[in-house]
Amino acid sequence: GVILFPWLARVYDRDLPNKKENSGKPEGDPPSFSAPVVGGQAKEIKGRTHTYYQVLIDGRDSPYITHRAQTESVTFLGNHSENTRNLYAIPGLDYVAHEDILPYSTQESNPLQHELFDKFLQYSEENDPPFVAQDTLRAWQEKNHPWLELSDVHKETTENIRVTVIPFYMGFRENQQNNVYWWRYCIRLENLGDATVQLRERNWRIFSLSGTLETVRGRGVVGQEPILSRDQPAFQYSSHVSLQAPSGHMWGTFRMEREDGYAFDCRIPPFSLESKQEDPNDPQILGN
């Protein structure tokens, strides 16, 4: 893959002790996050600043990312005159934490296979690495900044299964007399232990600022019941949620099962769904 640009994100890790740390982070108390009062665990978590990167995925890696539900992509709403459910996707885009970056170099003339590589980057022999951003990348980043921006990351581990959630606000659309607000959320599950486990069920609680509390249960996730083993310890997928309110919360559990039949509920850390200011009359279609 190739890094396009960085984001500074607030990471709410429910596994870390809740104490102030002095490690070169910006001054001032980091923001805190509490679980919703309605049925959630009211544990205040301090946000710590981490660097994440927007990256392009090399198409040649796709055959080896077989344990993902789909090629990771960024999705956008269409313009306001279109149907509420129209989504546009840019495949092969992902977000990677600084500590997960493994640098590499190559002498290949075509170092990355992605349709946006040549549009975003150009060869420059005097630079190291020999690629520089084109104006199209800068314009694309500026135009889509509100929908690309990674701001909050939530993590929690249950019995060696770590769940990471990253929510993204996508905008709102008018639906009859109400505004419908949309979010994308990316879920990553990692098996930090030796025992193989399989995700059997999902159980979501979705609270809207309008006062509604919805429960969603079902088999697996995105049509799969992924197995997390030592050989394939991670699984990542994205999904979407809409509310008839500008904010809300989500939390829940994944029902996990080991090979010996032992089952347990793996907690999904509570995360907030927050909207941003936008111009409802802006006719542009994002993602083009």
C-alpha positions as CSV (number, residue, x, y, z in Angstrom):
1,G,0.0,0.0,0.0
2,V,0.9,3.7,-0.1
3,I,0.2,6.4,2.5
4,L,-1.7,9.4,1.1
5,F,-2.0,11.6,4.2
6,P,-2.2,11.4,8.0
7,W,-5.1,11.9,10.5
8,L,-4.9,12.7,14.2
9,A,-7.5,10.5,15.9
10,R,-8.7,10.3,19.5
11,V,-8.4,6.6,20.6
12,Y,-10.7,5.5,23.4
13,D,-9.2,2.3,24.6
14,R,-11.2,0.6,27.3
15,D,-8.4,-1.8,28.1
16,L,-6.0,0.9,29.2
17,P,-5.9,2.3,32.8
18,N,-7.6,5.6,33.1
19,K,-4.7,7.8,34.1
20,K,-3.1,10.9,32.5
21,E,0.0,10.1,30.5
22,N,2.7,12.6,29.5
23,S,4.1,11.3,26.2
24,G,4.5,14.3,24.0
25,K,0.8,14.7,23.3
26,P,-0.8,18.1,22.9
27,E,-1.3,20.0,26.2
28,G,-4.7,20.0,27.9
29,D,-6.8,17.2,29.2
30,P,-7.8,14.8,26.4
31,P,-11.5,14.5,25.7
32,S,-13.4,11.8,27.5
33,F,-16.1,9.4,26.3
34,S,-18.8,7.8,28.4
35,A,-21.1,4.9,27.4
36,P,-24.7,5.8,27.0
37,V,-26.7,5.6,30.2
38,V,-29.5,3.5,28.6
39,G,-28.3,-0.1,29.2
40,G,-24.6,0.6,28.7
41,Q,-21.7,0.5,31.0
42,A,-21.2,4.1,32.2
43,K,-17.4,4.0,32.3
44,E,-15.6,7.2,31.3
45,I,-12.7,6.7,28.9
46,K,-10.0,9.2,28.2
47,G,-9.1,9.8,24.6
48,R,-5.5,9.6,23.6
49,T,-4.1,11.1,20.4
50,H,-2.8,8.7,17.8
51,T,-1.7,9.0,14.2
52,Y,-3.6,7.1,11.5
53,Y,-3.0,7.2,7.8
54,Q,-5.3,7.2,4.7
55,V,-3.8,4.5,2.5
56,L,-4.4,3.0,-1.0
57,I,-4.4,-0.8,-1.0
58,D,-2.4,-2.6,-3.6
59,G,-4.7,-4.6,-5.8
60,R,-2.2,-7.5,-5.9
61,D,-2.8,-8.0,-2.1
62,S,-6.5,-8.6,-2.7
63,P,-6.2,-12.4,-3.1
64,Y,-4.5,-12.5,0.3
65,I,-7.1,-10.5,2.1
66,T,-9.6,-13.3,1.8
67,H,-10.7,-13.0,5.4
68,R,-12.4,-9.7,4.8
69,A,-16.0,-9.4,3.9
70,Q,-15.3,-7.0,1.1
71,T,-12.6,-4.9,-0.3
72,E,-12.3,-2.0,2.2
73,S,-13.7,1.2,0.7
74,V,-14.9,4.6,1.6
75,T,-18.5,5.3,0.8
76,F,-20.3,8.6,0.1
77,L,-23.8,9.7,-0.2
78,G,-24.9,11.1,-3.5
79,N,-26.2,14.7,-3.9
80,H,-29.3,15.9,-2.0
81,S,-31.6,15.5,-5.1
82,E,-31.0,11.8,-5.2
83,N,-32.6,8.9,-3.4
84,T,-31.6,8.7,0.2
85,R,-30.1,5.3,-0.1
86,N,-27.7,6.0,-3.1
87,L,-24.1,5.3,-2.0
88,Y,-20.9,5.8,-4.0
89,A,-17.9,3.7,-3.0
90,I,-14.1,4.2,-3.6
91,P,-12.7,0.7,-3.2
92,G,-9.2,0.0,-2.0
93,L,-9.1,2.9,0.6
94,D,-8.4,2.1,4.2
95,Y,-7.1,3.6,7.5
96,V,-4.0,2.2,9.2
97,A,-2.6,3.1,12.6
98,H,1.0,4.3,12.8
99,E,2.1,1.3,14.8
100,D,0.8,-1.0,12.1
101,I,2.9,0.6,9.3
102,L,5.7,-1.6,7.9
103,P,7.9,0.5,5.5
104,Y,9.1,-1.1,2.3
105,S,10.9,0.1,-0.8
106,T,10.7,-1.1,-4.4
107,Q,12.4,-0.6,-7.7
108,E,9.3,-1.4,-9.8
109,S,8.2,1.2,-12.3
110,N,4.6,0.4,-11.3
111,P,5.0,0.1,-7.5
112,L,1.3,0.0,-6.7
113,Q,-1.8,-1.4,-8.6
114,H,-4.7,0.9,-7.8
115,E,-6.7,3.0,-10.3
116,L,-6.1,6.2,-8.2
117,F,-2.4,5.8,-7.9
118,D,-1.5,7.6,-11.2
119,K,-4.2,10.2,-10.6
120,F,-2.9,11.1,-7.1
121,L,0.8,10.6,-7.3
122,Q,3.5,11.3,-10.0
123,Y,7.0,10.1,-10.4
124,S,9.8,12.5,-9.3
125,E,13.3,11.0,-9.6
126,E,14.9,13.5,-7.2
127,N,12.6,12.7,-4.4
128,D,12.9,9.8,-1.9
129,P,10.5,8.0,-2.2
130,P,10.3,9.1,-5.9
131,F,6.6,10.0,-5.9
132,V,5.0,13.3,-5.0
133,A,1.3,14.3,-4.6
134,Q,-0.5,15.7,-7.6
135,D,-2.9,18.6,-7.4
136,T,-5.7,16.1,-7.9
137,L,-4.9,14.5,-4.6
138,R,-4.9,17.8,-2.8
139,A,-8.2,18.8,-4.4
140,W,-9.7,15.5,-3.6
141,Q,-8.6,15.6,0.0
142,E,-9.9,19.1,0.5
143,K,-13.2,18.4,-1.3
144,N,-14.0,15.2,0.7
145,H,-12.4,16.1,4.0
146,P,-15.6,16.0,6.1
147,W,-16.4,12.5,4.9
148,L,-12.9,11.1,5.0
149,E,-11.9,12.5,8.3
150,L,-11.1,10.0,11.0
151,S,-11.7,11.5,14.4
152,D,-12.6,8.8,17.0
153,V,-11.4,5.2,17.4
154,H,-12.9,2.9,20.0
155,K,-11.3,-0.3,21.3
156,E,-12.2,-3.0,23.8
157,T,-10.9,-6.6,24.4
158,T,-12.9,-9.5,25.8
159,E,-11.2,-12.9,26.3
160,N,-8.4,-12.1,23.9
161,I,-10.7,-10.8,21.2
162,R,-10.1,-7.1,20.5
163,V,-12.8,-5.1,18.7
164,T,-12.0,-1.8,17.1
165,V,-14.7,0.6,15.9
166,I,-14.2,3.7,13.7
167,P,-17.4,5.7,12.9
168,F,-17.6,8.1,10.0
169,Y,-20.4,10.7,9.4
170,M,-21.7,10.6,5.9
171,G,-24.2,13.5,5.8
172,F,-28.0,13.8,5.9
173,R,-30.8,13.6,3.4
174,E,-34.3,14.9,3.5
175,N,-36.9,12.2,3.7
176,Q,-40.5,13.5,3.6
177,Q,-40.6,15.9,6.6
178,N,-37.6,14.5,8.4
179,N,-33.8,14.6,7.9
180,V,-32.2,11.2,7.8
181,Y,-28.6,11.2,9.1
182,W,-26.1,8.5,7.8
183,W,-23.0,7.0,9.3
184,R,-20.5,4.4,8.2
185,Y,-18.8,2.4,10.8
186,C,-15.7,0.1,10.3
187,I,-15.3,-2.9,12.6
188,R,-12.1,-4.8,13.1
189,L,-11.9,-8.0,15.1
190,E,-8.5,-9.4,16.2
191,N,-7.8,-12.6,17.9
192,L,-4.9,-11.9,20.3
193,G,-4.9,-15.5,21.8
194,D,-4.1,-19.0,20.6
195,A,-7.6,-20.5,20.7
196,T,-9.6,-20.4,17.4
197,V,-13.0,-18.6,17.7
198,Q,-15.9,-18.1,15.4
199,L,-18.3,-15.2,15.4
200,R,-21.8,-16.6,15.5
201,E,-24.2,-13.7,16.3
202,R,-24.3,-9.9,16.6
203,N,-26.4,-8.0,19.1
204,W,-26.6,-4.2,18.6
205,R,-28.2,-1.4,20.6
206,I,-28.8,1.8,18.7
207,F,-29.9,4.9,20.7
208,S,-31.0,8.0,18.8
209,L,-31.1,11.5,20.2
210,S,-34.8,11.5,19.2
211,G,-35.4,9.1,22.2
212,T,-35.6,5.8,20.3
213,L,-33.7,2.7,21.4
214,E,-33.4,-0.1,18.7
215,T,-32.2,-3.6,19.2
216,V,-30.7,-5.5,16.2
217,R,-29.9,-9.2,16.4
218,G,-28.8,-11.6,13.7
219,R,-26.5,-14.4,12.6
220,G,-22.9,-13.4,11.9
221,V,-22.0,-10.1,10.2
222,V,-22.4,-9.0,6.6
223,G,-23.6,-12.5,5.7
224,Q,-20.6,-14.3,7.2
225,E,-19.6,-16.1,10.4
226,P,-15.8,-15.4,10.3
227,I,-13.3,-17.7,12.0
228,L,-10.4,-16.0,13.8
229,S,-7.4,-18.3,14.1
230,R,-3.7,-18.0,14.6
231,D,-3.3,-18.2,10.7
232,Q,-6.1,-15.7,10.1
233,P,-6.4,-13.7,13.3
234,A,-8.2,-10.6,11.9
235,F,-11.5,-9.7,10.2
236,Q,-12.7,-6.3,9.1
237,Y,-15.9,-5.1,7.6
238,S,-17.9,-1.9,7.2
239,S,-21.6,-1.2,7.6
240,H,-24.0,1.7,7.7
241,V,-26.6,3.1,10.1
242,S,-29.1,5.9,9.8
243,L,-31.0,7.9,12.4
244,Q,-33.7,10.5,12.3
245,A,-31.7,12.6,14.7
246,P,-28.3,14.4,14.3
247,S,-26.6,12.2,16.9
248,G,-26.9,9.0,18.9
249,H,-24.9,6.0,20.3
250,M,-24.3,2.4,19.4
251,W,-22.9,-0.5,21.4
252,G,-23.4,-4.2,21.6
253,T,-21.8,-7.7,21.7
254,F,-20.6,-10.4,19.3
255,R,-21.4,-14.0,20.3
256,M,-18.2,-15.9,19.9
257,E,-17.7,-19.7,20.0
258,R,-14.5,-21.7,20.5
259,E,-13.8,-25.1,18.9
260,D,-14.6,-26.9,22.1
261,G,-18.1,-25.3,22.2
262,Y,-17.4,-22.7,24.8
263,A,-19.3,-19.5,23.9
264,F,-18.9,-15.9,25.3
265,D,-20.1,-12.4,24.5
266,C,-17.4,-10.1,23.1
267,R,-18.2,-6.5,23.9
268,I,-18.4,-3.9,21.2
269,P,-17.2,-0.6,22.7
270,P,-19.8,2.1,22.9
271,F,-19.3,4.8,20.3
272,S,-21.1,8.0,19.5
273,L,-22.7,9.0,16.2
274,E,-22.1,12.7,15.7
275,S,-23.1,14.8,12.7
276,K,-21.2,17.8,11.2
277,Q,-22.3,21.1,9.7
278,E,-22.8,20.8,6.0
279,D,-24.5,22.8,3.2
280,P,-27.7,21.0,2.2
281,N,-27.7,23.0,-1.1
282,D,-24.3,21.8,-2.2
283,P,-25.0,19.9,-5.5
284,Q,-21.7,18.1,-5.8
285,I,-21.5,14.4,-5.8
286,L,-18.8,13.3,-3.4
287,G,-16.3,10.7,-4.4
288,N,-16.0,11.6,-8.1
